[in-house]
């Protein structure tokens, strides 16, 4: 009984620490004195970090509830911490597509008020190349995860069908980014705004594929 209560107490503590970091970032992002939302590249870094922290809250809660507090098998703990870390990096990385994509849509307005965003600082072409690298990084992380999981067949922690869905969705994301880059070069902001919601749907698909990978 004591062990049971200690486990739930630990869940609350870990969630509290992560939540405090999340709240602090939100405060620094919006407060007039820090105003990170208007600073390059902190705007995108903070929003991406927020997505990663939210993922960590859920993953940490599930992990500490399922694993006894006295459990100390290093290989077992590593194999179960790996999906949590991957999910956090996964969400952190994808926000480096959604953030610059929104900045491309708001390019004229941001330039008028003197904001420094990815398209303004790097240019449309370099921003597009940067965005294209994100799905490739996610695929690379998926490959590393598969390698770490299947190097010991007896402790497999991933579902290959979910992993294939991750790769397929990333490839679709690459196609959408290429379409957006053509519209951006033609200064077709309305077309980019029309395509942007579809990119959010791809983000949801990536979340579903991540779920399928670890069930």
Secondary structure, 3 states (H helix, E strand, C coil): CHHHHHHHHHHHHHHHHHHHHHHHHHHHHHCCCCCHHHCCCHHHHHHHHHHHHHHHHHHHHHHHHHCCCCCCCHHHHHHHHHHHHHHHHHHHHHHHHHHHHHHHHCHHHHHHCCCCCHHHHHCHHHHHHHHHHHHHHHHHHHHHHHHHHHCCHHHCCCCHHHHHHHHHHHHHHHHHHHHHHHHHHCCCHHHHHHHHHHHHHHHHHHHHHHHHHHC
